[in-house]
Each structure stands twice: as structure tokens, then as C-alpha cells.
């Protein structure tokens, strides 16, 4: 296990303590909820200041609720630009090198061809405003296969746009194995979210509680790519210990 590529998410209130104890990075999750970038920002900044003390490696997870880069309504697409831009500025403020954003695919709303074509246009425009030194990692949620997100990053053709693979989402929402997703993503894979479940619901269970072979998946990703990985768990210390066991 390569410790300098491993992170813990601040959905765990003890993330700062665990990161300092084991020499890990932190993924800032507070801004998944957009109001934390507005009305709650002072309180969030105070808490984050304490959490991030002594932890230099950082990733920031941006907001995703009601945000659709491929939205049919132009005003909805403008909202995604606005919120993602706020997140990019915060990533720069907190020294995060990667910004995780959701692709926004909903199979009940968008045809795959529309999703890919319109997302390519969105991300090309958005990257023109991206702060220097920041990489956007687009995360899968309801995508049933790796193909659409791969088509999007290939269509954009910019090294600042890469992929975040959430293996828990794959287990719950895709019939394609997480291992196949990793292998198909290849060099486009920049970051992972690791947590487990029983394949029926996205429960964010401990790494050792579910049907995913987490150790095997992390080993493959670390060996075959340069990706980083975040334990996206409400309580992460026991899973950190488990993952680091020989």
C-alpha cells in the first residue's frame, strides 16, 4: 500500500486525526453541499482549519445536488458552472490538486448520446476557467458502464480532465465489475473513492463489509495507474488499519 496516495474523507469527523496518525491525505467533503460555500462558509472554514492542520495533501469534492453539466435547460447548466467554479476557487484556496465533480448522468432524464455530446461541450468550456495546477476528476454515480465517461474525457482531450472511480457506486449501480472499470479507465483514472456495500445499495460500508474485493481493487489501481484513493467512510480508522494489514 502506497501511503502517500491514500486519503480519508471528512465525512468522518475524525478524518484529521486519522490522517495525521497514519500519514494520509484528506479529501474535503464539506462542499458537497452547496450552502456550505455560502451561508455556512464561516463555520465550515473554522472547522476545516482544525481538521486540515498538519495535513498537506488535499483533494476537494465539489457540490453535486441538482447540478447537471449536460442539463437541457441552459439556466440549469449555468448553475452547474457557477457552483463548480466556486468549488474550483475553494480547491485553490485549500491547496487541493484535484477537484472531484459528478458527471450528473440520470438514465431517466438523458439519452447516453446527449449526455456524452453535451458533457464534452460543458467540460471544454469549464476548463478554460480552471485555476492553474488543478485537475478535475469526474466521478461515476448512475452510469451503468465505463464507456460514457471515457468517451467524455477522450472527447475533451485535456489532461486537466480525468476520472474518479467510485467502486461502491459501481457495485450498486453497474453490472460491470469494478475491476473491469479500473482496467478500462487505464491512464484516465486519477482518483478512486473506496467503500463497500452488498451490491444492492450505496451504503458506504467499511472496506471489509460487503461484496467488493477492496484490497484487490486498490492493489490493481495502485500498480497499474498513478491514481490516488480516498476512503469515503463515516468512520474510517478501522478500515485504514484493515487496508494496511499485510
C-alpha positions as CSV (number, residue, x, y, z in Angstrom):
1,X,0.0,0.0,0.0
2,X,1.4,3.4,-1.0
3,X,0.5,5.7,1.9
4,X,1.3,8.9,0.0
5,X,-1.5,8.1,-2.4
6,X,-4.1,7.3,0.2
7,X,-6.7,9.9,1.6
8,X,-9.5,9.9,4.1
9,X,-12.7,11.9,3.6
10,X,-14.0,14.5,6.0
11,X,-17.4,12.8,6.1
12,X,-15.6,11.2,9.0
13,X,-15.4,13.8,11.8
14,X,-12.1,12.2,12.9
15,X,-10.5,12.4,9.5
16,X,-7.9,15.0,10.5
17,X,-6.8,12.9,13.5
18,X,-6.6,9.7,11.4
19,X,-4.8,11.4,8.6
20,X,-2.1,12.8,10.9
21,X,-1.8,9.4,12.8
22,X,-1.2,7.4,9.6
23,X,0.4,10.0,7.3
24,X,-2.5,10.2,4.9
25,X,-4.1,13.0,2.9
26,X,-7.6,14.4,3.3
27,X,-10.4,14.8,0.9
28,X,-12.6,17.8,1.8
29,X,-16.2,16.8,1.6
30,X,-17.9,19.8,3.3
31,X,-18.5,21.5,-0.1
32,X,-20.5,18.5,-1.5
33,X,-23.4,20.6,0.0
34,X,-23.6,23.9,-1.9
35,X,-24.8,26.0,1.0
36,X,-21.6,25.4,2.8
37,X,-20.0,27.6,0.1
38,X,-22.4,30.4,1.0
39,X,-24.3,30.9,4.3
40,X,-22.4,28.3,6.3
41,X,-18.9,29.2,5.0
42,X,-17.5,30.9,8.1
43,X,-18.4,28.0,10.3
44,X,-17.1,25.4,7.8
45,X,-13.8,27.3,7.4
46,X,-13.3,27.3,11.1
47,X,-13.9,23.5,11.4
48,X,-11.8,22.8,8.4
49,X,-8.9,24.8,9.7
50,X,-8.7,22.4,12.6
51,X,-9.2,19.3,10.6
52,X,-6.5,20.2,8.0
53,X,-3.8,21.2,10.4
54,X,-0.6,19.3,9.7
55,X,-2.1,17.6,6.5
56,X,-0.6,19.0,3.3
57,X,-2.1,16.5,0.7
58,X,-5.6,17.5,-0.1
59,X,-8.4,16.7,-2.6
60,X,-11.7,18.7,-2.7
61,X,-15.1,17.2,-3.5
62,X,-17.3,19.7,-5.1
63,X,-21.1,20.0,-4.9
64,X,-23.5,17.7,-6.8
65,X,-27.1,18.2,-5.7
66,X,-29.3,19.4,-8.6
67,X,-26.2,20.1,-10.7
68,X,-26.2,18.6,-14.2
69,X,-23.4,19.6,-16.7
70,X,-25.5,18.1,-19.5
71,X,-28.7,19.9,-18.5
72,X,-31.2,20.6,-21.2
73,X,-32.2,23.9,-19.6
74,X,-29.5,26.5,-20.2
75,X,-30.2,28.1,-16.8
76,X,-29.6,24.7,-15.1
77,X,-26.3,24.4,-16.9
78,X,-25.3,27.9,-15.8
79,X,-25.9,26.9,-12.2
80,X,-23.5,24.0,-12.6
81,X,-20.9,26.3,-14.0
82,X,-21.4,28.7,-11.1
83,X,-21.2,26.1,-8.3
84,X,-18.3,24.2,-9.9
85,X,-16.4,27.5,-10.3
86,X,-16.9,28.2,-6.6
87,X,-15.6,24.7,-5.8
88,X,-12.5,25.3,-8.1
89,X,-11.7,28.5,-6.2
90,X,-12.0,26.8,-2.9
91,X,-9.8,23.9,-4.1
92,X,-7.2,26.5,-4.9
93,X,-7.7,28.2,-1.5
94,X,-7.2,24.9,0.3
95,X,-4.3,23.8,-1.8
96,X,-6.1,20.8,-3.3
97,X,-4.6,19.4,-6.5
98,X,-7.7,17.5,-7.5
99,X,-11.4,18.5,-7.7
100,X,-13.9,15.7,-7.7
101,X,-17.2,16.5,-9.6
102,X,-20.1,14.3,-10.6
103,X,-21.0,13.9,-14.2
104,X,-24.7,14.2,-13.5
105,X,-26.0,11.3,-15.6
106,X,-29.5,10.2,-14.9
107,X,-30.8,7.4,-17.1
108,X,-34.4,8.6,-16.6
109,X,-33.5,12.1,-18.0
110,X,-30.8,11.8,-20.6
111,X,-30.0,9.6,-23.6
112,X,-26.4,8.4,-23.5
113,X,-25.5,10.2,-26.7
114,X,-26.9,13.5,-25.4
115,X,-25.0,13.0,-22.1
116,X,-21.7,12.5,-23.8
117,X,-22.0,15.2,-26.5
118,X,-23.3,17.9,-24.2
119,X,-20.8,17.0,-21.4
120,X,-17.9,17.3,-23.8
121,X,-19.1,20.8,-24.7
122,X,-19.6,21.7,-21.0
123,X,-16.2,20.5,-19.8
124,X,-14.3,22.1,-22.7
125,X,-15.8,25.5,-21.7
126,X,-15.3,24.9,-18.0
127,X,-11.7,24.0,-18.3
128,X,-10.9,27.4,-19.9
129,X,-11.6,29.0,-16.5
130,X,-9.9,26.3,-14.3
131,X,-7.3,27.6,-11.9
132,X,-3.7,26.6,-12.7
133,X,-2.5,23.3,-11.3
134,X,-5.9,21.8,-10.7
135,X,-7.2,18.6,-12.2
136,X,-11.0,17.9,-12.4
137,X,-11.9,14.2,-11.7
138,X,-15.3,13.3,-13.0
139,X,-17.0,10.7,-10.8
140,X,-19.4,7.9,-11.8
141,X,-22.7,7.6,-10.0
142,X,-25.5,6.1,-12.1
143,X,-23.5,5.4,-15.2
144,X,-24.1,1.7,-16.0
145,X,-20.8,1.2,-17.8
146,X,-17.4,3.0,-18.1
147,X,-18.0,3.9,-21.7
148,X,-19.8,7.2,-21.4
149,X,-17.3,8.8,-19.1
150,X,-14.4,7.5,-21.1
151,X,-16.0,9.0,-24.3
152,X,-16.4,12.3,-22.5
153,X,-12.7,12.6,-21.4
154,X,-11.5,11.4,-24.8
155,X,-13.8,13.9,-26.5
156,X,-12.4,16.8,-24.3
157,X,-8.8,15.7,-24.8
158,X,-7.3,17.8,-22.0
159,X,-5.1,16.4,-19.3
160,X,-6.8,18.5,-16.7
161,X,-9.9,16.4,-17.1
162,X,-9.6,12.9,-15.7
163,X,-11.8,10.3,-14.0
164,X,-12.7,9.4,-10.4
165,X,-13.9,5.8,-10.0
166,X,-16.3,5.2,-7.1
167,X,-16.2,1.5,-6.6
168,X,-19.2,1.5,-4.3
169,X,-21.3,3.2,-7.0
170,X,-20.1,0.6,-9.4
171,X,-21.1,-2.3,-7.1
172,X,-24.6,-0.8,-6.5
173,X,-25.5,0.6,-9.9
174,X,-23.4,-1.3,-12.6
175,X,-23.4,-4.9,-13.9
176,X,-19.8,-4.4,-15.0
177,X,-17.2,-5.4,-12.3
178,X,-15.2,-2.7,-10.6
179,X,-12.0,-4.5,-11.8
180,X,-13.2,-4.1,-15.4
181,X,-13.9,-0.4,-14.8
182,X,-10.4,0.1,-13.5
183,X,-8.8,-1.7,-16.4
184,X,-10.9,0.1,-19.0
185,X,-10.2,3.5,-17.4
186,X,-6.5,2.9,-17.5
187,X,-4.4,6.0,-17.6
188,X,-7.5,8.2,-17.4
189,X,-8.1,7.0,-13.8
190,X,-6.8,9.7,-11.5
191,X,-8.7,9.1,-8.3
192,X,-10.8,6.4,-6.5
193,X,-13.4,6.5,-3.8
194,X,-13.3,3.3,-1.9
195,X,-16.1,1.9,0.4
196,X,-18.1,-1.3,0.3
197,X,-21.7,-2.5,0.1
198,X,-23.7,-5.7,-0.6
199,X,-24.4,-4.7,-4.2
200,X,-28.0,-3.6,-3.6
201,X,-27.5,-0.1,-2.2
202,X,-24.8,2.6,-1.8
203,X,-24.3,2.2,1.9
204,X,-20.7,3.4,2.3
205,X,-19.9,0.5,4.5
206,X,-16.5,-0.4,5.9
207,X,-13.9,-1.7,3.5
208,X,-14.3,-5.2,4.9
209,X,-18.1,-5.3,5.0
210,X,-19.5,-6.0,1.6
211,X,-19.1,-7.9,-1.7
212,X,-16.3,-5.8,-3.2
213,X,-12.7,-7.2,-3.1
214,X,-11.3,-3.9,-1.9
215,X,-7.7,-4.9,-1.3
216,X,-7.5,-6.5,-4.8
217,X,-9.1,-3.4,-6.4
218,X,-6.8,-1.0,-4.6
219,X,-3.7,-3.1,-5.4
220,X,-4.6,-3.2,-9.1
221,X,-5.2,0.5,-9.3
222,X,-2.0,1.4,-7.4
223,X,0.0,-1.0,-9.5
224,X,-1.4,-0.2,-12.9
225,X,-2.1,3.5,-12.6
226,X,-0.9,6.6,-10.8
227,X,-4.3,7.1,-9.1
228,X,-4.8,8.3,-5.6
229,X,-7.6,6.8,-3.4
230,X,-9.9,8.2,-0.7
231,X,-11.6,6.1,2.0
232,X,-15.1,7.6,1.7
233,X,-16.5,6.4,5.0
234,X,-18.3,7.9,8.0
235,X,-15.8,6.0,10.3
236,X,-12.5,5.3,8.6
237,X,-9.9,4.3,11.2
238,X,-10.7,0.6,11.4
239,X,-10.8,0.4,7.6
240,X,-7.4,2.1,7.4
241,X,-6.0,-0.4,9.7
242,X,-7.6,-3.3,7.8
243,X,-6.3,-2.0,4.4
244,X,-2.8,-1.6,5.8
245,X,-2.6,-5.1,7.2
246,X,-0.2,-7.4,5.3
